[in-house]
Structure formats: C-alpha cells, structure tokens
C-alpha cells in the first residue's frame, strides 16, 4: 500500500472542489438561461406595451392637436365674426342719426355716445366720455333725483320710459322720448339709454289738442246738436247739446241704435233709408225727423251730414253732421198752410157772403140809396169781424169782443141800452164770423124797427155753455125789450133769412127768431169744439 502524500490529498480536494464548482456553474448557467428566456419574454412584452402606449399617446395627442387646431380655427372665425358684428353694430349705431344711443357704466358715467346723440344733444363723444350722464337732464330733474330713479326703475322693471325735457349743449330744451334699460351679460354691466327728439311732435300734438279743444268749445257753444260718425255710422262725437236735449250720455253707438232709441217710430225707417242711400252714393245725408227729448217730448229736427273722404283712398272716412231744431218752424209752416187753406176758404165764403148780401139787399131794398146803405153796413160788419180774427192770427176770437165790436157803432144810443152777460168763450173763425154777421143784422134791425128805435128800449145779449163736456154747445140769446110793439112781418127780409138759414147752415146749428110783443128774441145754438177755452 502506498501511502498518500499530502500533496496528493490536496489535489483530490481541489478536484472535488472544482467538480462542485462546475456543478454549481452549470446550475447557474441553467438558471441564467432560464432568466434570460424569461427576461427576453418580459422585454418583448414590455416593448409591445410601450409600443402600444406610444401609439395610443400619439393618437390621443394627434386628436388633441386636431381638436386644438379646430378650436383655434373656430376662435379665429368667432373673433372675425365678432369684429364684423362689432363693425356692423357700430355702423348701425352711427347711422341711427335720429336716435341718441348712450351707454353708461354702473355709476352712470358715459361709456359710449353715437353720432345720433351728437346730432341731437350737440356734444362730441370725446367731450362726454366719463362724464355723469345726468348732465343732459334739466336742473329741476337733477335736483329731484330723476336720473337715479330712472336707473332704479330700469333695474326693478327691466326698463324705464323717458318722456321729459332734456338739455342741449347750447342750453335749449327739447322734448325727449325714449327709455333706459339695464345692459347685462350674466351680470349687470351698465345701462343703455335710447332717446329721440320729439319736440315737433309734442308741439304738433299740443296744437292739435288746442285745436280740438277750440273745436269742442265752438261745437258746445252752438245751440244745435253736432255729431261725428265713422263711415258706417258709429258715433264718435256728440256735442253738449245732445246730452242737454236727450239726457243721454255721449257714448259711442251706431246710427241704427240712435234711431231706435231716440227717433220717432214713424220716422225711423225713412231716416235709415236716407242714410243708407247717402252711404251708397257718397252724397249728402239729409232728413227731417222727430227726436225724443229727456222729457219724452218729440221735436222736429233737420238732420244734415256731409261725408269726409280719406285723402289717400278717396273713400268715406267720417260723417260730419248737425241736427237743427226746426220744430217751431215746422209748426209755423203747418200753421201757415192751415191759415192759407182757412183763408182761401174764408175768402171764398166771404165773397159768397158779399154776393149774397148784395143780391138779397138789391132785391128787397125800396131804393138804390137804401140798398147802398144796407150793403155798406153789412160789409162794415163783416170787416169788423175780420179785424178781430186778423188780430188773433185767424186762430179764433173771443165772443165778448165780437159782441163789443158789433154794438160799438151804436153806443151813442146810450151805455145803458145793452146788457151783456156770459163767459168769455173763444170761438173758431167760422163760428166767430157767423155770430158777428148775425149780431150785425140784429142790431141793424133793432135800430130801424126795434128796441133801439126809441129812447127807452134795451137789448139783452146773453149766452151760456150747454151740452156735455165731450159735446159742448153755445146758446146765445138776443132779447129786445122796451121798444115799439112788435108784429110778425108778412114777409121775411134778407136779414132774417141770413140769420135763420145761411147762418144756421154755416154754424151747423139752429137759429130761431121770434117776434114777441115786447121785442124780437133770437136764439142761436151751435156746437163747439171739445176743449173750447172760456173764462167766467
């Protein structure tokens, strides 16, 4: 056996150690390979993720750049539009030369002043920028705090109307019409004031009001009804006389309603027909109708209206009319026609009476002289009766006056010879003439043959009303006494025939003549009109 040397032992240990290190190195290389494989996979994954992230970031950045570029373009377009809009707005403001357009800040200081403000107020923009806008108000309005109250009202209500006097640079006043509004963009930025010079319009309006007041005063001073309607007849104006007469307020209503409420029912259709014809032809509207007063009385009016045409279209725009009270004239005309007819009738009857008097007198007179005297006396009597009627406008006469006229020429026989009794009754012209002629015949006969032919005879003339209230009659009695004895004549004279026949027929009554021994008695009974006036 060989003994090992120390050197051999060390080599073996070293070899073992090397083998161990080799094994560890192999293990480490295997681990390193595994790590490298894992690292390569991780790196590839990381690289892929990085590439993806870079791509995403690049895409997002590109989108952001595109969006920013679009926004920049929009902002440029907005800026350009804003500049154009501001230019247009400025041009508009500057071209509004009839309007003063002023902006104020929150303290009421002027921040802009257009050319219209310069034209109206007189100051240039450079002279007023930064000044308190109250300087254009009058001193009394400034002292009253009107500018501040306007701003307060504009804030509270959204606007404040401005209708007042303002001052120009030269110190003159002008009437301004406009408004003050708050200027806001989310928050209150200031105020916008717009106004116009309305001095001429105010003066024209004032002149128009004064003219209308004068016209109304003149219309109210006219003692007739003055009215205005539109083209269709709807009333726009009545003067004071309308209310004074009808008692109605001058409210707006149409022609048909006025006719229904105030025009006499018998005149309404003719009134509306005349108005419709005037509208159709464009001519003058004229009609006579009766209008009811506030007391219920109807009076006649002449209504006349002329159309006013629109200067532009030529069509009727209004009717200017007047209603004239012609009631008294209408009554006078009716009365005149009545009198003319009555006069015509009376003249014919008078001529017939004269003819009858002349014929009968000439036939019965013993001589031409006697005929002349008889005709003259009878015509004088007829004339006196006509005098009485003429004084009364042929409306009638009082019986007492007729009697006095008949006996007046014979009073020289003595005042005590006539005894007159009876109420003073008013007779119609027809009855008055007949009674007068009868009295003339009776008094003439009394002078020639009866109670007035001596010194002691007397005549009683008495009358009274008889009959019912709805059918009154007059009974008149002529009674002679104290004269020569009377005998029934063998032949009736003209006077007797005139009284008994003609007058009875004229009076539509009864006449009776009795030849009593003591004197002639004549009784006349004639019907009277209902409502005959008398005075006891």
Backbone torsions as a table, in degrees:
resi	resn	phi	psi	omega
1	UNK	NA	135.6	-179.8
2	UNK	-93.1	134.0	173.8
3	UNK	-78.9	136.7	179.0
4	UNK	-82.2	144.2	179.7
5	UNK	-92.2	162.1	178.7
6	UNK	-60.7	-33.0	-179.0
7	UNK	-67.2	-38.5	178.9
8	UNK	-67.2	-36.8	178.3
9	UNK	-63.8	-39.3	-179.7
10	UNK	-68.2	-35.2	179.3
11	UNK	-67.2	-41.5	179.4
12	UNK	-62.2	-40.4	-179.8
13	UNK	-65.3	-37.1	-180.0
14	UNK	-68.3	-38.9	178.9
15	UNK	-63.4	-44.4	177.8
16	UNK	-60.6	-38.9	-179.8
17	UNK	-65.9	-37.6	179.7
18	UNK	-67.2	-40.9	178.5
19	UNK	-61.4	-41.5	-179.6
20	UNK	-64.7	-42.0	-179.2
21	UNK	-65.6	-37.1	179.1
22	UNK	-63.2	-44.4	179.1
23	UNK	-61.9	-42.3	179.6
24	UNK	-65.7	-37.2	-179.9
25	UNK	-66.1	-40.7	178.0
26	UNK	-63.3	-41.3	178.9
27	UNK	-63.2	-40.0	-178.8
28	UNK	-67.7	-38.4	179.4
29	UNK	-65.4	-38.5	177.5
30	UNK	-63.4	-43.0	178.3
31	UNK	-63.2	-43.8	-178.3
32	UNK	-62.8	-37.9	179.3
33	UNK	-65.3	-42.0	179.0
34	UNK	-63.7	-41.4	-179.7
35	UNK	-64.6	-40.2	-180.0
36	UNK	-63.7	-42.7	179.2
37	UNK	-60.5	-45.3	179.4
38	UNK	-65.2	-40.3	-178.6
39	UNK	-65.4	-40.9	178.8
40	UNK	-63.1	-40.1	179.4
41	UNK	-65.8	-42.5	-179.9
42	UNK	-65.1	-43.0	-179.6
43	UNK	-62.8	-40.6	179.0
44	UNK	-64.0	-40.4	179.1
45	UNK	-65.2	-43.9	179.8
46	UNK	-63.4	-41.7	-180.0
47	UNK	-62.0	-40.9	179.1
48	UNK	-63.9	-42.4	-179.5
49	UNK	-65.4	-39.1	179.3
50	UNK	-63.9	-44.4	179.3
51	UNK	-60.8	-41.5	178.9
52	UNK	-64.3	-44.0	-179.9
53	UNK	-63.1	-41.7	-179.3
54	UNK	-63.4	-41.9	179.7
55	UNK	-61.8	-43.7	-179.9
56	UNK	-63.8	-46.0	179.6
57	UNK	-62.8	-40.1	-179.7
58	UNK	-64.7	-41.3	179.1
59	UNK	-65.0	-45.5	179.8
60	UNK	-62.2	-42.5	179.7
61	UNK	-63.3	-39.3	178.6
62	UNK	-64.2	-41.9	178.0
63	UNK	-62.5	-42.7	179.4
64	UNK	-63.5	-41.3	177.8
65	UNK	-63.0	-41.5	178.8
66	UNK	-63.9	-43.9	179.5
67	UNK	-63.5	-42.4	179.5
68	UNK	-64.4	-39.1	179.2
69	UNK	-64.9	-41.6	178.1
70	UNK	-64.7	-42.1	179.4
71	UNK	-62.6	-39.8	179.0
72	UNK	-62.9	-42.3	178.1
73	UNK	-63.4	-41.6	179.0
74	UNK	-62.4	-42.7	179.4
75	UNK	-63.2	-39.0	178.1
76	UNK	-64.8	-42.0	178.8
77	UNK	-65.4	-42.5	178.4
78	UNK	-61.7	-42.7	179.2
79	UNK	-62.6	-42.6	-179.9
80	UNK	-66.4	-41.4	178.2
81	UNK	-64.1	-40.9	179.3
82	UNK	-62.9	-42.7	178.3
83	UNK	-62.9	-41.7	178.8
84	UNK	-65.3	-42.5	179.8
85	UNK	-62.8	-44.2	178.0
86	UNK	-61.8	-37.3	177.9
87	UNK	-66.1	-44.5	177.4
88	UNK	-62.7	-44.9	-179.9
89	UNK	-60.6	-43.3	179.5
90	UNK	-64.3	-40.4	179.0
91	UNK	-64.1	-40.7	179.1
92	UNK	-64.2	-46.0	-179.9
93	UNK	-61.3	-40.2	-178.6
94	UNK	-73.3	-28.2	179.3
95	UNK	-81.3	-15.7	178.1
96	UNK	-79.7	68.6	-173.7
97	UNK	-72.4	-16.6	178.7
98	UNK	-89.3	-5.5	-178.7
99	UNK	-119.1	132.9	171.0
100	UNK	-88.9	115.5	-179.4
101	UNK	-116.2	116.0	-171.6
102	UNK	-129.3	135.8	173.3
103	UNK	-110.1	145.3	-178.3
104	UNK	-128.1	149.6	174.8
105	UNK	-84.5	-172.5	-175.4
106	UNK	-63.7	-24.0	179.9
107	UNK	-91.9	2.2	179.4
108	UNK	85.3	13.4	178.5
109	UNK	-86.8	143.8	-175.6
110	UNK	-73.2	128.9	178.2
111	UNK	-113.0	-19.1	174.0
112	UNK	-153.7	158.2	-170.1
113	UNK	-156.7	107.5	-173.4
114	UNK	-81.8	177.2	-177.7
115	UNK	-66.5	-30.0	177.0
116	UNK	-62.8	-38.8	176.9
117	UNK	-63.6	-39.2	177.3
118	UNK	-63.8	-43.1	-178.5
119	UNK	-65.1	-39.8	-175.3
120	UNK	-81.0	-45.1	-172.4
121	UNK	-95.8	-25.7	174.3
122	UNK	104.4	-23.1	-178.4
123	UNK	-86.3	146.5	170.9
124	UNK	-78.8	161.4	-177.4
125	UNK	-61.9	-40.2	-178.3
126	UNK	-63.6	-22.2	-178.8
127	UNK	-82.2	-16.4	-172.4
128	UNK	-118.2	-15.1	-178.9
129	UNK	-58.6	130.5	-179.8
130	UNK	87.6	-8.3	179.0
131	UNK	-85.1	155.1	174.9
132	UNK	-67.2	126.3	-176.8
133	UNK	-65.5	-7.2	-178.7
134	UNK	-70.1	-13.0	-173.9
135	UNK	-68.2	-17.1	178.9
136	UNK	-83.4	-7.7	177.0
137	UNK	-83.6	158.5	176.9
138	UNK	-71.1	161.1	-177.5
139	UNK	-62.0	-38.0	-179.2
140	UNK	-68.1	-34.0	177.4
141	UNK	-71.7	-37.0	177.0
142	UNK	-64.2	-42.1	179.4
143	UNK	-65.2	-31.4	179.9
144	UNK	-82.4	-4.2	178.4
145	UNK	75.7	27.2	-177.4
146	UNK	-63.0	-44.5	-179.9
147	UNK	-56.9	-43.2	180.0
148	UNK	-67.2	-39.5	178.9
149	UNK	-65.6	-33.6	176.7
150	UNK	-62.9	-44.6	179.8
151	UNK	-65.0	-39.7	178.9
152	UNK	-64.4	-41.4	179.5
153	UNK	-68.2	-39.3	178.7
154	UNK	-61.8	-41.0	178.2
155	UNK	-66.9	-40.8	-175.5
156	UNK	-74.9	-37.8	-172.0
157	UNK	-113.3	-5.5	-179.8
158	UNK	93.5	-17.1	175.9
159	UNK	-167.1	158.3	176.6
160	UNK	-135.9	117.6	-179.9
161	UNK	-69.4	145.1	-176.7
162	UNK	-124.1	101.8	178.4
163	UNK	-129.4	93.7	-175.8
164	UNK	-166.7	176.1	176.3
165	UNK	-79.1	140.0	174.5
166	UNK	-128.2	170.7	-175.5
167	UNK	-109.7	141.3	171.0
168	UNK	-94.3	172.8	-179.8
169	UNK	-62.9	-33.2	-179.0
170	UNK	-81.9	4.2	176.9
171	UNK	91.6	-8.1	179.6
172	UNK	-77.4	158.5	-179.7
173	UNK	-102.4	150.8	172.3
174	UNK	-142.4	152.9	-178.1
175	UNK	-88.2	116.5	-176.8
176	UNK	-101.9	143.4	176.0
177	UNK	-131.7	122.2	-179.3
178	UNK	-176.2	-150.7	-178.3
179	UNK	-158.0	163.5	175.0
180	UNK	-121.9	130.6	-178.6
181	UNK	-130.3	146.2	175.5
182	UNK	-71.7	141.1	-179.8
183	UNK	-105.8	113.8	-171.2
184	UNK	-130.2	149.0	171.3
185	UNK	-141.2	71.4	-170.4
186	UNK	85.2	-57.0	176.4
187	UNK	-113.6	162.0	179.1
188	UNK	-69.3	121.7	-179.7
189	UNK	-102.3	-28.0	-177.1
190	UNK	165.5	-151.0	-176.5
191	UNK	-136.1	150.3	176.4
192	UNK	-117.0	123.0	-179.2
193	UNK	-116.1	127.7	178.6
194	UNK	-126.2	132.0	178.1
195	UNK	-150.4	158.8	177.1
196	UNK	-128.6	155.6	175.4
197	UNK	-83.5	111.8	-179.0
198	UNK	-114.1	25.9	-176.8
199	UNK	-61.5	-46.7	-178.6
200	UNK	-64.2	-42.3	179.0
201	UNK	-63.2	-39.5	179.4
202	UNK	-64.8	-44.1	179.2
203	UNK	-64.7	-40.9	177.4
204	UNK	-63.4	-42.9	178.0
205	UNK	-63.5	-39.2	178.7
206	UNK	-65.8	-42.5	177.7
207	UNK	-63.5	-38.6	178.7
208	UNK	-64.7	-43.5	178.5
209	UNK	-62.7	-41.8	178.0
210	UNK	-63.6	-39.9	178.0
211	UNK	-64.1	-42.8	179.0
212	UNK	-65.3	-38.6	177.9
213	UNK	-64.2	-42.9	178.0
214	UNK	-64.0	-41.3	178.8
215	UNK	-62.8	-42.1	-179.9
216	UNK	-66.7	-40.5	176.9
217	UNK	-61.5	-43.6	179.4
218	UNK	-64.9	-42.7	-180.0
219	UNK	-63.6	-38.6	179.8
220	UNK	-73.0	-22.5	179.0
221	UNK	-79.2	-19.6	-180.0
222	UNK	-74.6	130.0	-177.7
223	UNK	-79.4	29.3	177.9
224	UNK	-131.8	167.0	-179.0
225	UNK	-85.6	122.7	178.1
226	UNK	-114.5	137.1	-176.2
227	UNK	-146.8	159.7	178.1
228	UNK	-136.1	136.3	175.0
229	UNK	-127.8	168.3	171.5
230	UNK	-81.3	-173.2	-174.3
231	UNK	-61.5	-29.8	-176.6
232	UNK	-94.3	0.2	177.1
233	UNK	97.9	10.2	175.4
234	UNK	-80.4	122.6	-171.6
235	UNK	-71.0	134.9	178.5
236	UNK	-113.0	-20.9	-176.4
237	UNK	-154.4	136.3	167.2
238	UNK	-127.6	139.0	174.1
239	UNK	-80.6	176.5	-173.6
240	UNK	-60.9	-29.8	-176.2
241	UNK	-61.3	-30.5	179.0
242	UNK	-60.4	-48.8	-179.4
243	UNK	-68.5	-37.8	179.5
244	UNK	-63.2	-37.0	-176.8
245	UNK	-83.4	-49.8	-173.8
246	UNK	-88.2	-21.3	-174.8
247	UNK	78.7	2.9	-178.2
248	UNK	-96.5	148.2	176.1
249	UNK	-71.5	146.9	-179.0
250	UNK	-77.4	61.5	-179.4
251	UNK	-86.1	158.9	-178.7
252	UNK	-71.5	129.0	177.6
253	UNK	-157.0	166.8	-178.1
254	UNK	-96.9	170.1	-173.2
255	UNK	-62.5	-40.0	-178.3
256	UNK	-64.5	-35.8	178.9
257	UNK	-70.2	-39.9	177.0
258	UNK	-61.9	-43.4	179.1
259	UNK	-61.7	-43.1	-178.4
260	UNK	-67.0	-35.1	-174.6
261	UNK	-86.2	-30.2	-169.4
262	UNK	-126.9	-23.5	-177.5
263	UNK	-84.5	142.7	179.4
264	UNK	-54.7	136.3	-178.2
265	UNK	-53.0	-34.4	-179.1
266	UNK	-71.9	-15.6	-176.3
267	UNK	-107.3	-6.2	-172.9
268	UNK	-65.3	-45.6	-176.7
269	UNK	-63.4	-43.2	180.0
270	UNK	-65.5	-36.0	179.5
271	UNK	-64.5	-49.7	-178.0
272	UNK	-68.2	-35.2	177.7
273	UNK	-64.1	-40.5	179.1
274	UNK	-66.4	-38.1	-179.5
275	UNK	-69.5	-42.7	178.7
276	UNK	-63.0	-37.2	177.8
277	UNK	-65.9	-40.1	178.2
278	UNK	-65.1	-39.8	177.4
279	UNK	-64.9	-39.5	-177.7
280	UNK	-68.2	-42.0	-176.1
281	UNK	-92.6	-16.9	-176.5
282	UNK	75.1	16.9	-179.3
283	UNK	-93.0	-169.0	-179.1
284	UNK	-77.1	136.1	175.6
285	UNK	-92.8	120.6	-178.3
286	UNK	-144.9	131.6	180.0
287	UNK	-159.4	153.6	172.7
288	UNK	-111.3	125.9	177.1
289	UNK	-149.8	170.4	-179.3
290	UNK	-99.5	134.3	-179.7
291	UNK	-115.7	135.8	-178.6
292	UNK	-79.0	132.8	178.1
293	UNK	-86.7	174.7	178.9
294	UNK	-66.4	-18.8	177.2
295	UNK	-90.1	1.8	-179.8
296	UNK	88.3	1.0	180.0
297	UNK	-86.5	141.6	176.2
298	UNK	-100.3	132.4	176.6
299	UNK	-126.6	149.6	-179.7
300	UNK	-77.5	136.9	176.5
301	UNK	-131.3	142.1	168.9
302	UNK	-93.5	117.0	-177.5
303	UNK	-105.4	126.9	-178.6
304	UNK	-141.6	132.4	-179.6
305	UNK	-141.8	143.1	176.9
306	UNK	-115.9	143.5	-178.6
307	UNK	-80.3	143.2	171.1
308	UNK	-107.5	126.7	-175.2
309	UNK	-101.1	144.4	176.4
310	UNK	-64.7	125.6	-177.9
311	UNK	-61.5	-26.5	-177.2
312	UNK	-83.8	-46.6	-174.4
313	UNK	-98.6	-22.1	-177.4
314	UNK	80.2	-2.6	179.3
315	UNK	-82.7	158.5	-179.4
316	UNK	-67.1	127.4	179.7
317	UNK	-105.7	-35.5	-177.5
318	UNK	-151.4	163.8	172.0
319	UNK	-120.4	127.2	175.8
320	UNK	-106.6	117.2	-172.4
321	UNK	-132.1	164.6	176.9
322	UNK	-140.0	140.9	175.7
323	UNK	-115.1	110.7	-173.6
324	UNK	-100.0	128.3	178.6
325	UNK	-71.2	111.2	179.7
326	UNK	-117.4	20.4	-175.2
327	UNK	-59.5	-49.6	-179.7
328	UNK	-63.2	-40.3	178.3
329	UNK	-65.1	-40.9	179.6
330	UNK	-63.2	-44.2	177.4
331	UNK	-62.8	-40.8	179.6
332	UNK	-63.6	-40.1	178.5
333	UNK	-65.4	-44.0	177.5
334	UNK	-61.8	-42.0	179.8
335	UNK	-66.8	-38.2	178.4
336	UNK	-63.6	-43.0	176.9
337	UNK	-61.7	-40.3	177.8
338	UNK	-62.2	-43.8	-179.7
339	UNK	-65.7	-39.4	179.3
340	UNK	-63.2	-44.6	177.6
341	UNK	-63.9	-41.1	178.8
342	UNK	-65.4	-42.4	179.5
343	UNK	-63.7	-42.9	177.7
344	UNK	-58.7	-43.9	178.1
345	UNK	-65.2	-42.4	-177.9
346	UNK	-67.1	-40.6	-179.7
347	UNK	-62.5	-43.9	177.9
348	UNK	-61.4	-44.0	179.7
349	UNK	-67.0	-38.8	179.3
350	UNK	-63.8	-44.2	178.2
351	UNK	-62.8	-38.8	177.1
352	UNK	-65.2	-38.0	178.0
353	UNK	-65.7	-44.6	178.6
354	UNK	-60.8	-43.4	178.9
355	UNK	-61.9	-43.5	179.7
356	UNK	-65.9	-42.0	178.3
357	UNK	-60.3	-47.5	-178.7
358	UNK	-63.9	-45.0	-177.5
359	UNK	-63.4	-50.1	-177.3
360	UNK	-68.2	-38.4	-178.8
361	UNK	-65.9	-46.3	179.9
362	UNK	-65.0	-31.7	-178.7
363	UNK	-72.4	-32.8	-173.6
364	UNK	-106.8	-8.9	-177.9
365	UNK	-73.2	139.5	179.6
366	UNK	-72.2	-22.9	-178.8
367	UNK	-149.6	166.7	178.2
368	UNK	-64.4	-36.9	-180.0
369	UNK	-65.3	-42.4	178.7
370	UNK	-64.7	-40.1	178.3
371	UNK	-62.4	-42.1	-179.9
372	UNK	-61.5	-46.6	-179.2
373	UNK	-63.5	-42.1	-178.9
374	UNK	-65.1	-45.8	179.8
375	UNK	-62.8	-42.1	-179.4
376	UNK	-62.4	-43.4	-178.7
377	UNK	-65.0	-42.8	-178.3
378	UNK	-69.0	-36.1	177.0
379	UNK	-69.4	-35.5	176.4
380	UNK	-63.2	-42.6	177.7
381	UNK	-60.8	-44.0	178.1
382	UNK	-61.9	-38.8	179.1
383	UNK	-65.1	-40.7	179.7
384	UNK	-64.6	-41.1	177.9
385	UNK	-61.7	-39.2	177.2
386	UNK	-66.8	-33.7	177.3
387	UNK	-60.4	-43.5	179.7
388	UNK	-61.9	-45.5	-179.1
389	UNK	-67.1	-35.9	179.8
390	UNK	-64.6	-41.4	178.0
391	UNK	-62.0	-27.4	-179.5
392	UNK	-97.3	15.2	-179.8
393	UNK	57.8	30.3	177.6
394	UNK	58.7	27.3	174.1
395	UNK	-91.3	-11.0	-178.5
396	UNK	142.3	-177.5	179.7
397	UNK	-152.3	155.8	178.5
398	UNK	-83.8	137.8	-176.3
399	UNK	-61.1	-40.1	-178.6
400	UNK	-62.1	-39.5	178.6
401	UNK	-67.6	-37.3	177.5
402	UNK	-61.8	-43.4	178.8
403	UNK	-63.6	-44.9	-179.4
404	UNK	-61.6	-40.8	179.0
405	UNK	-65.0	-37.1	-177.7
406	UNK	-68.4	-37.4	-175.4
407	UNK	-96.8	-7.2	-176.2
408	UNK	-53.8	-44.7	-177.9
409	UNK	-66.7	-10.8	-173.8
410	UNK	-113.3	12.3	179.6
411	UNK	-71.0	-16.9	178.7
412	UNK	-66.1	-12.9	175.2
413	UNK	-73.3	-13.5	179.3
414	UNK	128.7	136.0	-176.4
415	UNK	-67.1	-27.0	-177.1
416	UNK	-82.7	3.6	-176.2
417	UNK	-80.8	-18.4	-178.0
418	UNK	-117.1	133.2	177.3
419	UNK	-119.2	108.6	-175.0
420	UNK	-108.0	126.2	-178.3
421	UNK	-136.4	139.7	175.2
422	UNK	139.5	158.7	178.6
423	UNK	-69.5	153.8	179.3
424	UNK	-84.2	94.0	-175.4
425	UNK	-95.1	139.4	177.6
426	UNK	-92.3	123.9	-176.5
427	UNK	-105.6	155.7	174.9
428	UNK	-71.7	160.7	180.0
429	UNK	-55.5	-40.3	-178.5
430	UNK	-63.4	-47.3	-179.5
431	UNK	-68.5	-38.6	-178.8
432	UNK	-61.2	-44.5	179.0
433	UNK	-64.2	-43.4	-178.8
434	UNK	-63.4	-45.4	179.3
435	UNK	-64.3	-40.7	179.4
436	UNK	-61.0	-44.5	178.4
437	UNK	-64.0	-39.6	178.4
438	UNK	-63.4	-45.1	179.3
439	UNK	-63.3	-37.5	178.7
440	UNK	-61.5	-44.1	178.8
441	UNK	-64.5	-41.6	-177.9
442	UNK	-67.3	-44.3	-177.7
443	UNK	-69.7	-34.9	177.2
444	UNK	-63.7	-43.3	179.1
445	UNK	-65.5	-37.9	-180.0
446	UNK	-65.5	-36.7	179.1
447	UNK	-67.8	-38.6	-176.2
448	UNK	-79.2	-44.4	-170.1
449	UNK	-128.8	-14.7	-170.1
450	UNK	-108.5	-139.2	-169.9
451	UNK	-64.6	-23.6	-178.5
452	UNK	-94.3	7.8	179.3
453	UNK	-89.7	-6.9	174.7
454	UNK	-125.4	-169.2	-175.2
455	UNK	-96.2	-5.4	-174.0
456	UNK	-117.4	-12.5	-176.1
457	UNK	-70.4	152.4	178.6
458	UNK	-134.4	163.0	179.3
459	UNK	-130.1	128.7	174.0
460	UNK	-101.7	124.2	175.3
461	UNK	-118.8	108.3	-176.3
462	UNK	-131.6	149.4	177.9
463	UNK	-149.3	159.5	-179.6
464	UNK	-154.1	160.5	175.7
465	UNK	-89.9	137.3	177.8
466	UNK	-131.1	179.7	179.0
467	UNK	83.2	-169.2	-178.5
468	UNK	-95.5	168.3	-178.9
469	UNK	-64.2	-33.9	179.9
470	UNK	-88.2	-1.0	178.5
471	UNK	-151.8	66.4	-175.4
472	UNK	-76.2	156.4	177.6
473	UNK	-138.2	155.4	174.8
474	UNK	-107.2	130.8	174.3
475	UNK	-118.3	112.4	-178.9
476	UNK	-113.6	135.1	-178.5
477	UNK	-124.8	127.5	172.8
478	UNK	-107.4	118.3	-177.0
479	UNK	-130.6	122.2	178.1
480	UNK	-98.1	147.1	179.0
481	UNK	-152.8	150.7	176.8
482	UNK	80.8	5.4	179.0
483	UNK	-92.9	-171.9	177.4
484	UNK	-61.4	155.5	177.5
485	UNK	-56.9	143.1	-174.7
486	UNK	-109.0	139.7	175.2
487	UNK	-126.8	148.9	177.4
488	UNK	-63.1	122.0	-179.5
489	UNK	-67.9	148.1	-179.9
490	UNK	-74.6	-22.4	-178.6
491	UNK	-139.6	132.3	179.8
492	UNK	-75.5	128.2	177.8
493	UNK	-82.5	178.0	-178.5
494	UNK	-62.3	-39.5	-178.5
495	UNK	-61.2	-42.7	178.8
496	UNK	-65.2	-44.3	178.8
497	UNK	-62.9	-39.4	178.9
498	UNK	-60.2	-41.9	-177.7
499	UNK	-73.6	-49.3	-171.3
500	UNK	-73.6	-35.5	-173.7
501	UNK	-104.2	-65.6	-174.6
502	UNK	-61.7	-47.2	-177.4
503	UNK	-69.2	-36.3	177.7
504	UNK	-61.7	-41.2	178.1
505	UNK	-67.9	-41.0	179.6
506	UNK	-64.4	-38.0	-177.9
507	UNK	-82.6	-9.5	-175.1
508	UNK	54.9	37.4	-177.4
509	UNK	-135.7	-145.8	-176.9
510	UNK	-134.4	133.9	177.4
511	UNK	-126.0	130.2	179.0
512	UNK	-131.1	129.9	176.5
513	UNK	-116.3	123.6	177.6
514	UNK	-117.9	135.3	179.3
515	UNK	-99.7	80.0	179.1
516	UNK	-74.3	154.3	179.0
517	UNK	-56.7	-36.3	-178.2
518	UNK	-79.5	-14.1	-179.9
519	UNK	154.0	167.0	-179.2
520	UNK	-72.2	138.3	176.0
521	UNK	-124.6	123.6	178.6
522	UNK	-121.5	125.9	178.9
523	UNK	-115.8	126.4	178.9
524	UNK	-118.1	124.9	176.5
525	UNK	-122.1	122.5	-179.5
526	UNK	-139.9	140.1	177.5
527	UNK	-69.5	149.0	178.3
528	UNK	-116.8	160.1	177.4
529	UNK	-70.9	147.6	176.2
530	UNK	-63.7	135.0	-179.1
531	UNK	85.6	16.2	178.7
532	UNK	-58.5	134.5	-178.8
533	UNK	-78.8	141.0	173.6
534	UNK	-152.1	157.8	-177.9
535	UNK	-138.0	114.9	-177.6
536	UNK	-73.8	NA	NA
